[in-house]
Amino acid sequence: MPSDWISRRIGDLAEVFDGPHATPKKTDEGPIFLGISSLEGGRLHLSNVEHLSEENFKRWTRRVLPRFGDVVFSYETKLGEAALIPEGLRCCLGRRMGLVRPKEDILDPQYFLYYYLSPKFQEFLRSRTVHGSTVDRIPLIHFPDFEILVPPISEQRELVRILAAIDGKITQLRGTNATLEGIAQALFKSWFVDFDPVRAKAEGRDPEGVSPEVADLFPSEFEDSDLGAIPKGWRVRKWGDLIRLEYGKALRDYRVSNGRIPVYGTNGHIGFHDKPHCNHPGIVVGRKGAYRGIHFASEPFCVIDTAFFMEGREKLSWRWAYYEALRFDLNAMDSGSAIPSTDRNLFYRIPICTPPLALQLAFEDCLSSTWEKQDANIREGALLSDLRDTILPRLMSGKLCVTGENDQKESNHLALPSLGASFE
């Protein structure tokens, strides 16, 4: 460890605050009531938050009003999670949530967040966890006495620059993929929900953005069906006519396996294995849990026993089937058991408007380059995540030099002359 890296109490470097020990009445709008459910992977996820009134906001922020640069963390149940308060967020702390306000002349907030999320500190938190009969917790009264390793502020900021450059690139890739996914969903809706090409042909117009070869696959008339007016020649069928839902299998080593076959659970990709359950690209359908998602695997994959995967009863486009399945509220198809579970038979009975296979495959062909780009971005993001997770503990322990100098001041130092710059 460099001689100028010092172990210091968090309480000497920052103020530590506790959140309220009660819950206000929720409102449909207003300031955000920041619960621990919003903490995930070192970030705040604000897509599904609760609100409180301005009157309650004043009461709930008497102890502390979160501001830009504060680090919030969970000290009960969801242990190990933390995130920065972004600029412009009006919020109050929820129950079981603490807040650290660094003295920024000696502790960079982002450095503290990276240190908090590092394997070394996470292991330390586990060692200080009190295992209760109902919840696990970290005694907040002791938190200011916890020690962290602190380099000079200039080195803290250089560490942040390197790690933030990697994280920024990962965020950029995710944003690009969200845009590409939006394009794919918009095309699906236009073709198979709004029937825009059929309407255009019925009005004597050429369908916009559709090649003549593909346009020929669309009819120019509608006909009545149990689902209302649908393109002539398309069929109303049930999911059970097209697919069957197969159970996933119990796997014990999907988190540590050296295999490269992706493993999916009810909420998406969770690890890797060495042998697939499904030997083709396909669809995973959540089976158990309060939130059950539908996920697409672009290569052979495994599924654990909290989810189903689809196998076809006849030839169909898995890409078309995936976007069609996304149209339905999977979490409303509950079997009524003690654990929320997808009712397979209820899923089978859902009616869908089925286009000819040739049109399904044309949809797949039109978007093939889009999905290839998404897959490439996912692979690049995974590599960057591995890189970040590999260097994070070494940076946080001072084993990697961040000065950019070619000489190594200590035998256990490694120079990183251009790592951050290469991602800018």
C-alpha positions in Angstrom: 0.0 0.0 0.0 1.4 3.5 -0.8 2.6 5.4 2.2 0.2 8.3 1.6 -2.9 6.0 1.7 -4.4 6.2 5.2 -7.0 4.2 7.0 -9.5 6.6 8.5 -12.9 6.5 10.2 -15.9 7.4 8.0 -17.1 9.7 10.7 -13.9 11.8 10.4 -14.5 12.1 6.6 -18.2 12.6 6.4 -21.5 13.2 8.2 -23.7 10.2 8.6 -27.5 10.5 8.9 -30.3 8.1 9.6 -33.6 8.1 7.7 -37.0 8.4 9.4 -38.3 5.3 11.3 -41.9 5.7 9.9 -43.6 5.9 6.6 -45.7 8.9 5.4 -48.9 8.8 3.6 -48.2 8.3 -0.1 -49.5 10.6 -2.9 -49.8 10.3 -6.7 -47.2 13.1 -7.2 -44.8 15.4 -5.3 -41.3 14.8 -3.9 -40.0 11.3 -4.0 -40.1 9.0 -1.0 -36.8 7.1 -1.6 -37.1 3.5 -0.6 -34.4 0.9 -0.5 -36.1 -0.9 -3.4 -34.7 1.9 -5.6 -31.2 0.9 -4.8 -29.8 -1.6 -7.3 -26.3 -2.3 -8.6 -24.8 1.0 -7.3 -27.5 3.1 -8.9 -30.8 4.7 -8.1 -33.7 3.3 -10.3 -36.5 5.8 -10.2 -38.9 4.2 -12.7 -41.3 3.0 -10.0 -41.1 5.3 -7.0 -43.6 6.6 -4.4 -44.4 10.2 -3.6 -45.4 12.2 -0.6 -47.1 15.6 -0.1 -45.1 18.9 0.3 -46.3 19.1 3.9 -45.0 15.6 4.8 -41.8 16.3 2.8 -41.0 19.1 5.2 -41.5 16.8 8.2 -39.5 13.9 6.7 -36.5 16.1 5.8 -36.1 17.8 9.2 -33.2 15.4 10.0 -31.6 15.6 6.6 -32.5 16.9 3.1 -30.7 14.7 0.6 -28.7 16.7 -1.9 -26.5 16.2 -5.0 -23.3 14.3 -4.0 -24.8 12.5 -1.0 -24.4 8.7 -0.8 -27.4 6.8 0.3 -27.3 3.1 1.5 -29.4 0.4 3.0 -28.6 -0.7 6.5 -31.4 -3.3 6.7 -32.5 -6.2 4.4 -30.9 -5.0 1.2 -27.4 -4.8 2.6 -24.5 -3.7 0.5 -26.5 -1.5 -1.8 -25.6 2.2 -2.2 -26.0 5.0 -4.7 -25.3 8.7 -5.3 -28.0 11.3 -5.2 -28.2 12.9 -8.6 -28.5 16.6 -9.3 -32.0 18.0 -9.1 -33.6 15.1 -7.3 -36.1 16.2 -4.6 -36.5 13.3 -2.2 -36.5 12.2 1.4 -35.0 9.1 2.9 -37.2 6.1 3.4 -37.0 3.6 6.2 -33.9 1.5 6.6 -31.9 3.9 4.6 -28.8 5.9 5.7 -27.0 8.8 4.2 -23.3 9.8 4.0 -22.4 13.4 3.2 -18.6 13.5 2.5 -16.4 16.4 3.3 -15.5 16.9 -0.3 -12.1 18.5 0.4 -10.9 15.1 1.8 -13.4 12.5 0.5 -14.7 12.4 -3.0 -18.4 11.2 -3.0 -17.9 8.9 -6.0 -14.7 7.5 -4.6 -16.6 6.6 -1.4 -19.4 5.0 -3.5 -16.8 2.9 -5.4 -15.1 1.9 -2.2 -18.4 1.0 -0.6 -19.2 -1.3 -3.6 -15.7 -2.8 -3.7 -15.4 -6.5 -2.7 -13.2 -5.7 0.3 -15.8 -3.3 1.9 -18.7 -5.6 1.0 -16.9 -8.4 2.8 -16.4 -6.1 5.8 -20.1 -5.2 5.8 -21.0 -8.9 5.9 -18.7 -9.4 8.8 -20.5 -6.7 10.7 -24.0 -7.8 9.8 -26.4 -8.6 12.7 -28.6 -11.5 11.7 -32.0 -11.0 13.2 -35.1 -13.2 13.3 -36.9 -11.0 10.8 -34.2 -8.9 9.0 -30.4 -8.6 8.7 -29.0 -5.2 9.5 -25.9 -3.2 10.0 -25.9 -1.3 13.3 -26.0 2.3 12.1 -24.7 3.6 15.4 -21.3 1.9 14.6 -21.2 3.0 11.0 -19.2 6.2 11.6 -16.5 4.1 13.3 -16.0 1.9 10.2 -12.7 2.6 8.5 -11.9 3.0 4.8 -8.6 3.4 3.0 -8.2 6.9 1.7 -5.6 8.2 -0.7 -5.0 12.0 -1.3 -8.0 13.7 -2.8 -6.2 14.1 -6.2 -5.7 10.3 -6.4 -9.3 9.7 -5.4 -10.5 11.8 -8.3 -8.1 10.0 -10.7 -9.5 6.7 -9.5 -13.0 8.0 -10.1 -12.1 9.3 -13.6 -10.9 5.8 -14.6 -13.9 3.9 -13.2 -16.4 6.5 -14.3 -15.1 6.3 -17.8 -15.7 2.6 -17.9 -19.2 3.0 -16.3 -20.0 5.8 -18.7 -19.2 3.6 -21.7 -21.4 0.8 -20.2 -24.3 3.3 -19.7 -23.8 4.5 -23.2 -24.1 1.0 -24.6 -27.2 0.4 -22.5 -28.8 3.6 -23.8 -28.0 2.6 -27.4 -29.6 -0.8 -26.9 -32.7 0.9 -25.4 -33.0 3.0 -28.5 -32.5 0.0 -30.8 -35.1 -1.9 -28.8 -37.5 1.0 -29.2 -37.1 0.8 -33.0 -37.8 -2.9 -33.0 -41.0 -2.5 -30.8 -42.2 0.4 -33.0 -41.9 -1.7 -36.2 -43.7 -4.7 -34.5 -46.5 -2.4 -33.4 -46.8 -0.9 -36.9 -47.0 -4.2 -38.7 -48.8 -6.5 -36.2 -50.9 -4.3 -33.9 -51.8 -1.2 -35.9 -51.7 -3.0 -39.3 -50.3 0.1 -41.0 -49.1 -1.6 -44.2 -52.5 -3.2 -44.6 -54.3 0.1 -44.1 -52.0 1.8 -46.6 -52.7 -0.8 -49.3 -56.5 -0.7 -48.5 -56.3 3.0 -49.2 -54.3 2.5 -52.4 -51.1 3.8 -51.0 -47.7 2.2 -50.8 -46.8 1.2 -47.2 -44.2 3.6 -45.8 -40.7 2.2 -45.1 -41.6 -1.3 -46.5 -39.8 -2.8 -49.5 -41.9 -3.9 -52.5 -41.1 -7.6 -51.7 -42.3 -7.3 -48.1 -45.3 -5.1 -49.1 -46.5 -8.0 -51.3 -46.8 -10.2 -48.2 -49.4 -7.9 -46.7 -53.1 -8.2 -47.8 -55.0 -5.1 -48.8 -58.2 -6.0 -47.0 -59.5 -6.7 -43.4 -62.0 -9.3 -42.2 -64.0 -9.8 -39.0 -62.7 -12.1 -36.2 -63.2 -12.7 -32.5 -60.5 -10.0 -32.0 -62.2 -7.5 -34.3 -61.0 -6.6 -37.7 -57.8 -8.3 -38.7 -55.9 -8.5 -42.0 -57.5 -11.0 -44.4 -55.9 -14.4 -44.3 -54.4 -14.0 -40.8 -55.7 -16.4 -38.2 -56.9 -16.0 -34.6 -55.2 -18.8 -32.6 -54.3 -19.4 -29.0 -50.8 -19.5 -27.6 -51.3 -23.2 -26.7 -51.7 -23.9 -30.5 -48.3 -22.5 -31.2 -46.1 -23.3 -28.3 -45.7 -25.2 -25.1 -44.1 -23.9 -21.9 -41.4 -26.2 -20.6 -40.1 -26.1 -17.0 -36.6 -25.0 -16.3 -34.3 -27.1 -14.3 -32.6 -26.8 -10.9 -29.0 -25.6 -11.3 -26.5 -25.2 -8.5 -23.5 -23.9 -10.3 -24.8 -21.2 -12.6 -23.1 -18.4 -10.7 -19.6 -20.0 -10.6 -19.6 -22.2 -13.7 -16.9 -21.4 -16.3 -19.3 -22.3 -19.1 -20.5 -19.8 -21.6 -24.1 -20.8 -22.0 -26.3 -18.0 -20.6 -28.6 -19.0 -17.7 -32.0 -17.2 -17.3 -34.4 -17.0 -14.3 -37.7 -15.3 -13.9 -36.2 -11.8 -14.0 -33.6 -12.4 -16.8 -30.0 -13.4 -17.3 -28.4 -14.6 -14.0 -25.2 -16.5 -14.9 -23.6 -19.2 -17.1 -23.6 -22.9 -17.5 -21.8 -25.4 -19.8 -24.8 -27.2 -21.4 -28.0 -25.7 -22.8 -31.5 -26.7 -21.9 -32.8 -25.1 -25.2 -30.7 -25.7 -28.3 -32.0 -22.7 -30.2 -32.6 -19.0 -29.6 -35.9 -18.6 -27.8 -38.1 -17.1 -25.1 -38.0 -17.4 -21.3 -41.2 -16.8 -19.4 -41.1 -16.1 -15.7 -42.9 -18.7 -13.6 -42.5 -17.7 -9.9 -42.1 -14.4 -8.1 -43.9 -11.1 -7.5 -42.5 -9.8 -10.8 -42.2 -12.2 -13.7 -40.7 -11.1 -16.9 -40.4 -12.3 -20.5 -36.9 -12.4 -22.0 -35.3 -13.2 -25.3 -32.2 -15.4 -25.6 -30.4 -14.9 -29.0 -28.4 -18.1 -28.5 -28.9 -21.6 -27.0 -29.6 -21.1 -23.2 -30.4 -22.6 -19.9 -33.4 -21.9 -17.6 -33.6 -22.4 -13.9 -36.7 -23.8 -12.2 -38.3 -20.4 -11.5 -39.1 -20.0 -15.2 -40.5 -21.6 -18.3 -39.0 -21.7 -21.8 -41.0 -21.9 -25.0 -40.8 -24.8 -27.5 -42.7 -24.6 -30.7 -45.6 -26.9 -31.7 -45.0 -25.7 -35.3 -42.5 -23.5 -37.1 -42.6 -19.9 -36.1 -40.4 -16.8 -35.7 -39.1 -16.6 -32.2 -38.5 -12.9 -32.6 -42.1 -12.3 -33.6 -43.4 -14.6 -30.8 -41.3 -12.6 -28.3 -42.8 -9.2 -29.1 -46.2 -10.7 -29.3 -45.8 -12.2 -25.8 -44.6 -8.8 -24.4 -48.1 -7.4 -25.2 -49.7 -9.3 -22.3 -49.5 -8.8 -18.5 -47.8 -11.9 -17.4 -48.1 -10.9 -13.7 -51.9 -10.9 -14.0 -51.8 -14.6 -14.9 -51.5 -15.8 -11.3 -52.2 -19.4 -10.4 -53.4 -18.4 -7.0 -50.7 -20.3 -5.1 -49.0 -18.9 -2.0 -46.0 -17.8 -4.1 -47.1 -15.6 -7.1 -46.9 -18.0 -10.1 -47.7 -17.9 -13.8 -50.7 -20.0 -14.7 -49.5 -22.0 -17.7 -53.0 -23.1 -18.9 -54.2 -19.5 -18.7 -51.3 -18.5 -20.9 -52.2 -21.2 -23.4 -55.8 -19.8 -23.7 -54.8 -16.3 -24.7 -56.0 -15.6 -28.3 -53.5 -13.9 -30.7 -53.7 -12.7 -34.2 -51.2 -14.8 -36.1 -49.7 -13.5 -39.4 -48.4 -16.0 -42.0 -44.9 -17.4 -41.3 -43.5 -15.6 -44.3 -44.4 -12.3 -42.8 -43.0 -13.3 -39.4 -39.7 -14.2 -41.0 -39.7 -10.9 -43.1 -40.0 -9.0 -39.8 -37.1 -11.0 -38.4 -35.0 -10.2 -41.5 -35.8 -6.5 -41.5 -34.4 -6.1 -37.9 -31.6 -8.7 -38.0 -28.9 -6.0 -38.1 -30.5 -4.2 -35.2 -30.4 -7.2 -33.0 -26.9 -8.1 -34.1 -25.8 -4.6 -32.9 -27.7 -5.1 -29.6 -25.9 -8.4 -29.1 -22.5 -6.8 -29.9 -23.2 -4.1 -27.4 -24.2 -6.6 -24.7 -21.0 -8.5 -25.2 -18.9 -5.3 -25.1 -20.8 -4.2 -21.9 -20.1 -7.5 -20.3 -16.3 -7.2 -21.1 -16.3 -3.7 -19.6 -18.1 -4.9 -16.5 -15.6 -7.7 -16.1 -12.8 -5.2 -16.5 -14.3 -2.8 -13.9 -14.9 -5.6 -11.4 -11.4 -6.9 -11.9 -9.6 -3.6 -11.4 -11.9 -2.2 -8.7 -10.5 -4.1 -5.8 -6.9 -3.5 -6.9 -7.6 0.3 -7.3 -9.3 0.5 -4.0 -6.4 -1.2 -2.3 -3.7 0.9 -3.9 -2.2 -2.0 -5.8 -2.7 -0.2 -9.2 -1.0 3.1 -9.7 -3.3 5.9 -11.1 -0.8 8.6 -11.7 -0.2 7.7 -15.3 3.6 7.6 -14.8 5.7 4.9 -16.4 7.8 4.3 -13.4 6.4 2.1 -10.6 7.0 3.7 -7.2 6.4 0.4 -5.4 7.0 -3.2 -6.4 3.4 -4.0 -6.0 2.2 -1.1 -8.2 1.1 -1.3 -11.8 0.9 1.8 -14.0 -2.3 2.6 -15.9 -1.1 5.3 -18.2 -4.1 5.5 -20.6 -6.9 3.3 -19.3 -9.3 6.1 -18.6 -8.5 8.0 -21.7 -9.1 5.0 -23.9 -12.8 5.1 -23.0 -13.4 8.9 -23.3 
